[in-house]
Amino acid sequence: MCELLGLNFNQPLRCSVSFRGFRHRGDHHPHGWGIARFDGRACQVFKEPIRASHSRLATFLRDYESFESTIFIGHVRFASQGNHTLRNTHPFSRPFRSRDVVLAHNGTLNLVIDRSSLKFHPVGETDSELLFCALLTTLSNDRIPFSDFSRIEAVLRTFNEHGTMNLLFSEGEHLYVYRDQNEYSGLYLTERIAPFKKVSLQDEDWEVDLAEEKHPDQRGFVIATSPLTDEQWKELPGGSLQVFKNGRHVHGA
């Protein structure tokens, strides 16, 4: 089972608190890690097919003061399909509609697809990247805008019929979060809004005062496969799409 991390805020922030706890999940997910951040329409992806806690790059990003964004997508991998290689490591990215789109997936799908019909083609062997290519092809063929959340949710439910599927994706404006219809694994969110308090990490003996870390006008959401801190986390309902923009929840229950 892989694990997911997503952040969406109204102002750029460092993801050091969330990423610090999240990278420890790589101790039980040794087949790769990756994190993507957006700067407008462009996305920067860092990933390696190794255990996150053994990565000097992951340590650098955790502590790098300029590693900021309003949207982050992270993933640690326990492989179910595909070799332990860079091409099979999440998140996956593609240029689409003059912007970068990024996706990370947790679960296993048995997709039967005529690959010659795809407008986007996998580089690796994972079901996750095939799903990504099929999703972008569907959005293109059916002319579904990124703002049509209900149609995107319906498309994702159709793919979900072929297995287990929790996923995060973004086009740099919204963070889309889909929870498996049978509630496979887990997917939780917590909202961070002033007044901020001290929080402790679940996977590390470490505490941070968010009031010292964040601007009082900053607000947003953190999404993870399981709670990362001692904050209040809410489990997301199965078979649903949640959408976040500028640190606000704009679609979903």
Order of alpha helices (4+ residues) and beta strands (2+ residues): beta-alpha-beta-beta-alpha-beta-beta-beta-alpha-alpha-beta-beta-beta-beta-beta-alpha-beta-beta-beta-beta
